[in-house]
Amino acid sequence: MKNPFNNTEVAFSLKSNRELRKSHFIFKMMGYPSLVNFGSSVMMKSLQWRLPVKGLIKHTVFEQFCGGTTEDECKEVVDKLCSKGVCSILDYSVEGKEDESDFNAVVEKKLHLIKHAAGVDALPFEVVKPTGIGRFYIWQKVTEKKVLSESEQEEWQRIKDRVLLLSQTAYDHDIGLLFDGEESWMQDAADELIRDMMLQFNKEKAIIYNTIQCYRHDRLDYIKSLYEDAQANNFIVGAKIVRGAYMEKERDRAEELNYESPICVNKMATDEMFNSVMLFILDRLDVIKLCIGTHNESSTLQAMEILDKKGIPANHKDVWFGQLYGMSDNLTFNLAQLNYNTFKILPFGPIQDVMPYLIRRAQENTSVAGQTGRELILIKQEMKRRGI
């Protein structure tokens, strides 16, 4: 299949010359890991000390990777993306909270976003981070099957109640609910709870989706087991597949605590795992509905080729392609032009609360081999085409 992802005119059709130059500057700076780490530290301290840096942040990395500070601010971005056939997922990206009142506030925000999405065709999904609605410590303790104290049992019950409320609301409003994947040492508890939500709400269609981080070498076994479970118990699996977001942390912890790393040995093995999971699912779309979350051109082309060989139309309702806002526009917009179902995950929230997300994005672009370079090459290509 001919690679359609080099068409920069389509990829950057929503960017003005000024915005294109800004993106060029941001990705160029991200090519220097030491600068990214230093700048991230300075920005966080500046916000903590209430120095006047919000404007600088907002008009650089924030605008590149976020839709706005509120969902109302995101509307213009959502509408622009929709004009090119690209859907959005509004992601209230407040992280690092540990208080019950914060968790309840996140749930209220997510409930509002689910109900809001129900009236907007361009918003087919909502997304939830498990540790955004409950303490990491409790997820970890349940995963490790440790005995919970009475107060911890009550806390775990509140987490389960929040997951159920969000799932029920998504079901009632016919909105897909994507649960993010997180660190392996808390993930089993999330996997089991999300599976129970699939059993309850995914009878006629996929409402509840779990995220499968394919840099883990056990994920093909996991999806095979989930498929058998779904067949035996008559429910539909919703699966969003990604490569993963916590590689360094996973390997460091495994080394520190002297256990086998759950992460594939290298990039090639990760690619093979991702593609194997993807192929397994694409052969079983009657039972598993798929969101392919990737910035990898090769995997995307492979998925397109499989769909074509199977005679499955590009816009088949059970297959979506998704990328993060501000990254891999050459994939998103060229896929959309070819009539594939596409979405951008569109983070938003107060600048100081979204900074952990922005720092992760910046560090991800420096650590993923070739990502920043690829973005820069495409931006330069488009700037040359425009003569700017």
C-alpha positions as CSV (number, residue, x, y, z in Angstrom):
1,M,0.0,0.0,0.0
2,K,1.3,3.5,-0.9
3,N,2.2,5.5,2.1
4,P,-0.3,8.4,2.3
5,F,1.3,10.0,5.4
6,N,3.8,12.2,3.6
7,N,1.1,14.6,2.4
8,T,1.9,17.6,4.6
9,E,-0.6,19.9,2.9
10,V,-3.4,17.7,4.3
11,A,-1.5,17.1,7.6
12,F,-1.1,20.8,8.5
13,S,-4.2,22.2,6.7
14,L,-5.5,23.7,10.0
15,K,-2.3,25.5,10.9
16,S,-1.5,29.1,9.9
17,N,2.0,30.0,8.9
18,R,2.5,31.5,12.4
19,E,1.3,28.3,14.1
20,L,3.5,26.2,11.8
21,R,6.5,28.2,12.8
22,K,5.7,27.9,16.5
23,S,5.3,24.1,16.1
24,H,8.7,24.0,14.4
25,F,10.3,25.9,17.3
26,I,8.7,23.7,20.0
27,F,9.7,20.4,18.4
28,K,13.2,21.7,17.7
29,M,13.6,22.5,21.4
30,M,12.3,19.1,22.3
31,G,15.2,17.6,20.4
32,Y,17.4,18.5,23.4
33,P,16.5,16.2,26.4
34,S,18.6,18.2,28.9
35,L,16.8,21.4,27.9
36,V,13.4,19.6,28.2
37,N,14.2,18.4,31.7
38,F,15.7,21.7,32.8
39,G,12.8,23.7,31.3
40,S,10.2,21.4,32.9
41,S,11.7,21.8,36.4
42,V,11.9,25.6,36.0
43,M,8.3,25.9,34.8
44,M,7.0,23.8,37.7
45,K,8.9,25.8,40.3
46,S,7.9,29.1,38.7
47,L,4.2,28.0,38.9
48,Q,4.7,27.0,42.6
49,W,6.3,30.3,43.3
50,R,3.4,32.1,41.4
51,L,5.8,33.7,39.0
52,P,4.1,35.2,35.9
53,V,4.9,32.4,33.5
54,K,1.4,31.1,32.6
55,G,1.2,33.3,29.5
56,L,4.5,31.9,28.2
57,I,3.4,28.3,28.9
58,K,-0.1,28.8,27.4
59,H,1.2,30.3,24.1
60,T,3.9,27.6,23.6
61,V,3.7,24.0,24.8
62,F,0.1,24.3,26.1
63,E,-1.3,25.5,22.8
64,Q,0.6,22.8,21.0
65,F,-0.7,19.9,23.1
66,C,-3.9,21.1,24.8
67,G,-7.3,22.3,23.6
68,G,-7.8,25.0,26.3
69,T,-8.2,25.5,30.0
70,T,-11.9,24.7,29.9
71,E,-14.2,22.7,27.7
72,D,-15.7,25.9,26.4
73,E,-12.3,27.0,25.2
74,C,-11.9,23.6,23.5
75,K,-15.0,24.1,21.3
76,E,-13.2,26.0,18.7
77,V,-10.5,23.3,18.4
78,V,-13.2,20.6,18.3
79,D,-15.1,22.4,15.5
80,K,-11.9,22.9,13.5
81,L,-11.0,19.2,13.8
82,C,-14.5,18.2,12.9
83,S,-14.3,20.3,9.7
84,K,-11.6,17.9,8.6
85,G,-13.5,14.8,9.6
86,V,-11.6,14.3,12.8
87,C,-13.4,13.6,16.1
88,S,-12.2,14.6,19.6
89,I,-12.0,13.2,23.0
90,L,-12.0,15.8,25.7
91,D,-9.6,14.8,28.4
92,Y,-9.7,16.7,31.7
93,S,-6.0,16.1,32.3
94,V,-5.6,17.0,36.0
95,E,-3.1,14.6,37.6
96,G,-1.3,13.9,40.8
97,K,-4.3,14.4,43.2
98,E,-4.6,12.3,46.4
99,D,-7.6,13.7,48.2
100,E,-11.1,12.2,48.1
101,S,-12.6,15.6,47.4
102,D,-10.3,15.9,44.3
103,F,-11.4,12.4,43.1
104,N,-15.0,13.3,43.5
105,A,-14.4,16.6,41.6
106,V,-12.8,14.6,38.7
107,V,-15.8,12.3,38.6
108,E,-18.2,15.2,38.5
109,K,-16.2,16.7,35.6
110,K,-16.2,13.4,33.7
111,L,-19.9,12.9,34.2
112,H,-20.5,16.4,32.8
113,L,-18.3,15.7,29.8
114,I,-20.1,12.4,29.1
115,K,-23.4,14.1,29.1
116,H,-22.0,17.0,27.0
117,A,-20.6,14.5,24.5
118,A,-24.0,12.9,24.1
119,G,-25.2,15.9,22.2
120,V,-22.1,16.4,20.0
121,D,-21.4,14.0,17.1
122,A,-17.7,15.0,17.1
123,L,-17.3,13.6,20.6
124,P,-17.8,9.9,20.5
125,F,-15.8,8.9,23.5
126,E,-14.8,10.1,27.0
127,V,-11.6,9.0,28.8
128,V,-10.8,8.2,32.5
129,K,-7.5,7.7,34.2
130,P,-8.1,5.2,37.1
131,T,-5.7,7.0,39.4
132,G,-7.6,10.2,38.7
133,I,-10.5,8.8,40.6
134,G,-8.7,6.8,43.4
135,R,-5.4,6.6,45.2
136,F,-2.6,4.8,43.4
137,Y,-1.8,3.1,46.7
138,I,-5.2,1.4,46.9
139,W,-5.1,0.2,43.3
140,Q,-1.6,-1.2,44.0
141,K,-2.6,-2.9,47.2
142,V,-5.6,-4.6,45.5
143,T,-3.4,-5.6,42.6
144,E,-0.9,-7.2,45.0
145,K,-3.9,-8.9,46.8
146,K,-2.9,-7.5,50.1
147,V,-5.4,-7.4,53.0
148,L,-7.1,-4.0,53.2
149,S,-7.8,-2.3,56.5
150,E,-11.4,-1.4,57.2
151,S,-10.9,2.2,56.1
152,E,-9.1,1.0,52.9
153,Q,-12.0,-1.4,52.1
154,E,-14.3,1.6,52.3
155,E,-11.9,3.6,50.1
156,W,-11.8,0.8,47.5
157,Q,-15.6,0.6,47.6
158,R,-15.8,4.3,46.8
159,I,-13.4,3.7,43.8
160,K,-15.6,0.9,42.6
161,D,-18.7,3.0,43.0
162,R,-17.1,5.8,40.9
163,V,-16.2,3.4,38.1
164,L,-19.7,2.0,38.1
165,L,-21.3,5.5,38.1
166,L,-19.1,6.6,35.2
167,S,-19.8,3.4,33.3
168,Q,-23.5,3.5,33.9
169,T,-23.6,7.2,32.7
170,A,-21.7,6.4,29.6
171,Y,-24.0,3.5,28.9
172,D,-27.1,5.7,29.4
173,H,-25.8,8.3,27.1
174,D,-24.3,5.9,24.5
175,I,-20.8,7.3,24.8
176,G,-17.7,5.1,24.7
177,L,-15.7,5.3,27.9
178,L,-11.9,4.7,27.5
179,F,-10.0,3.7,30.7
180,D,-6.3,4.7,30.5
181,G,-3.6,2.1,31.2
182,E,-1.1,2.9,33.9
183,E,1.8,1.3,35.8
184,S,1.9,-2.5,35.8
185,W,2.0,-2.8,39.6
186,M,-1.5,-1.3,39.9
187,Q,-3.0,-2.4,36.5
188,D,-4.4,-5.8,37.5
189,A,-7.0,-4.2,39.8
190,A,-8.0,-1.9,37.0
191,D,-8.1,-4.7,34.4
192,E,-10.4,-6.8,36.6
193,L,-12.7,-3.9,37.5
194,I,-13.0,-2.7,33.9
195,R,-13.7,-6.3,32.8
196,D,-16.6,-6.4,35.2
197,M,-17.9,-3.2,33.6
198,M,-17.6,-4.8,30.1
199,L,-19.6,-7.8,31.4
200,Q,-22.3,-5.5,32.7
201,F,-22.5,-2.8,29.9
202,N,-21.0,-4.3,26.7
203,K,-23.8,-6.6,25.8
204,E,-25.0,-5.1,22.5
205,K,-22.0,-2.9,21.7
206,A,-18.7,-1.7,23.1
207,I,-19.3,1.1,25.7
208,I,-16.4,0.3,28.0
209,Y,-12.9,0.1,26.7
210,N,-9.7,-0.9,28.5
211,T,-6.2,0.3,27.3
212,I,-3.7,-2.4,26.5
213,Q,-0.1,-1.2,26.8
214,C,1.8,-3.3,24.3
215,Y,5.3,-2.6,25.6
216,R,4.3,-5.3,28.2
217,H,5.4,-8.7,27.0
218,D,2.3,-10.4,28.5
219,R,-0.4,-8.4,26.7
220,L,-1.0,-10.8,23.8
221,D,-1.8,-13.5,26.4
222,Y,-4.0,-11.0,28.2
223,I,-6.1,-10.1,25.2
224,K,-6.4,-13.8,24.3
225,S,-7.7,-14.6,27.8
226,L,-10.1,-11.6,27.7
227,Y,-11.4,-12.8,24.3
228,E,-12.1,-16.3,25.7
229,D,-13.7,-14.7,28.7
230,A,-16.0,-12.6,26.5
231,Q,-17.0,-15.6,24.4
232,A,-17.8,-17.7,27.5
233,N,-19.7,-15.0,29.3
234,N,-21.4,-13.3,26.3
235,F,-20.0,-9.7,26.4
236,I,-18.1,-7.5,23.9
237,V,-14.6,-6.4,24.5
238,G,-13.6,-2.7,24.0
239,A,-9.8,-2.5,23.5
240,K,-7.6,0.6,22.9
241,I,-4.1,-0.5,22.1
242,V,-1.1,1.7,22.6
243,R,2.6,1.0,22.9
244,G,2.9,2.5,26.5
245,A,3.9,5.5,28.5
246,Y,5.9,4.3,31.6
247,M,8.8,2.4,30.2
248,E,11.7,4.0,32.1
249,K,9.7,3.9,35.4
250,E,8.8,0.2,34.8
251,R,12.4,-0.9,34.1
252,D,13.8,1.1,37.0
253,R,11.4,-0.3,39.5
254,A,12.0,-3.9,38.3
255,E,15.7,-3.5,38.7
256,E,15.4,-1.8,42.1
257,L,13.1,-4.5,43.5
258,N,14.8,-7.4,41.6
259,Y,12.0,-8.8,39.6
260,E,11.6,-9.5,35.9
261,S,10.8,-6.4,33.9
262,P,7.3,-6.5,32.4
263,I,8.5,-4.5,29.4
264,C,9.6,-6.0,26.1
265,V,13.3,-6.2,25.7
266,N,13.6,-3.6,22.9
267,K,11.7,-1.4,20.4
268,M,11.5,-4.2,17.9
269,A,9.9,-6.6,20.4
270,T,7.5,-3.8,21.4
271,D,6.5,-3.3,17.8
272,E,6.0,-7.0,17.3
273,M,3.8,-7.2,20.4
274,F,1.7,-4.2,19.3
275,N,1.2,-5.6,15.8
276,S,0.4,-9.1,17.1
277,V,-2.2,-7.7,19.5
278,M,-3.6,-5.6,16.7
279,L,-3.8,-8.5,14.2
280,F,-5.4,-10.8,16.8
281,I,-8.1,-8.2,17.4
282,L,-8.7,-7.4,13.7
283,D,-9.4,-11.1,13.1
284,R,-12.1,-11.0,15.8
285,L,-14.0,-7.8,15.3
286,D,-17.2,-9.7,16.0
287,V,-16.2,-9.8,19.7
288,I,-13.5,-7.1,20.1
289,K,-14.0,-3.5,19.1
290,L,-10.7,-1.6,18.5
291,C,-9.2,1.8,19.0
292,I,-5.7,1.9,17.5
293,G,-3.8,4.5,19.5
294,T,-0.5,4.9,17.7
295,H,1.9,7.5,16.2
296,N,3.7,4.7,14.3
297,E,3.2,4.8,10.5
298,S,4.2,1.2,9.9
299,S,1.5,-0.2,12.3
300,T,-1.1,2.1,10.9
301,L,-0.3,1.0,7.3
302,Q,-0.5,-2.6,8.4
303,A,-3.9,-2.1,9.9
304,M,-5.1,-0.3,6.8
305,E,-3.8,-3.2,4.6
306,I,-5.6,-5.8,6.8
307,L,-8.9,-4.0,6.7
308,D,-8.5,-3.7,2.9
309,K,-7.7,-7.4,2.4
310,K,-10.7,-8.3,4.6
311,G,-13.0,-6.1,2.6
312,I,-13.8,-4.0,5.7
313,P,-14.7,-0.4,4.8
314,A,-12.4,2.4,6.1
315,N,-15.2,3.9,8.2
316,H,-16.3,0.6,9.8
317,K,-17.8,1.5,13.2
318,D,-15.7,-0.9,15.2
319,V,-12.3,0.4,14.2
320,W,-10.9,3.8,15.2
321,F,-7.5,5.4,14.9
322,G,-6.4,7.9,17.5
323,Q,-3.4,10.2,18.2
324,L,-2.6,12.8,20.8
325,Y,-3.5,16.4,19.9
326,G,-0.4,18.3,18.7
327,M,1.4,15.1,17.5
328,S,1.4,13.0,14.3
329,D,-1.0,15.2,12.4
330,N,0.3,13.5,9.2
331,L,-1.4,10.3,10.4
332,T,-4.7,11.8,11.8
333,F,-5.6,14.1,8.9
334,N,-4.6,11.9,6.1
335,L,-6.5,9.0,7.7
336,A,-9.5,11.2,8.0
337,Q,-9.3,12.3,4.4
338,L,-9.3,8.6,3.4
339,N,-12.5,8.2,5.4
340,Y,-11.1,6.2,8.4
341,N,-12.6,6.9,11.8
342,T,-10.1,9.1,13.6
343,F,-9.9,11.1,16.8
344,K,-7.5,13.4,18.6
345,I,-7.2,13.1,22.4
346,L,-7.7,16.7,23.4
347,P,-6.4,17.5,26.9
348,F,-7.6,20.5,28.8
349,G,-7.6,22.0,32.3
350,P,-6.0,24.7,34.4
351,I,-2.4,25.3,33.2
352,Q,-0.8,24.5,36.6
353,D,-2.8,21.3,36.9
354,V,-2.0,20.1,33.3
355,M,1.7,20.7,33.6
356,P,2.5,17.0,34.7
357,Y,0.7,16.0,31.4
358,L,2.7,18.5,29.4
359,I,6.0,17.4,30.9
360,R,5.2,13.8,30.1
361,R,4.5,14.8,26.5
362,A,7.7,16.7,26.2
363,Q,9.8,13.9,27.7
364,E,8.0,11.3,25.6
365,N,9.0,13.2,22.4
366,T,12.6,13.2,23.5
367,S,12.7,9.5,24.5
368,V,10.7,8.0,21.6
369,A,13.3,7.2,18.9
370,G,12.8,9.5,15.9
371,Q,9.5,11.0,17.0
372,T,10.7,14.6,17.3
373,G,12.9,14.3,14.2
374,R,9.9,13.0,12.2
375,E,7.7,15.8,13.3
376,L,10.4,18.4,12.4
377,I,11.0,16.8,9.0
378,L,7.3,17.1,8.1
379,I,6.9,20.6,9.4
380,K,10.0,21.7,7.5
381,Q,8.6,20.0,4.4
382,E,5.3,21.9,4.7
383,M,7.1,25.2,5.4
384,K,9.1,24.7,2.2
385,R,6.0,23.9,0.3
386,R,4.4,27.1,1.5
387,G,7.6,29.1,0.9
388,I,7.8,30.4,4.5
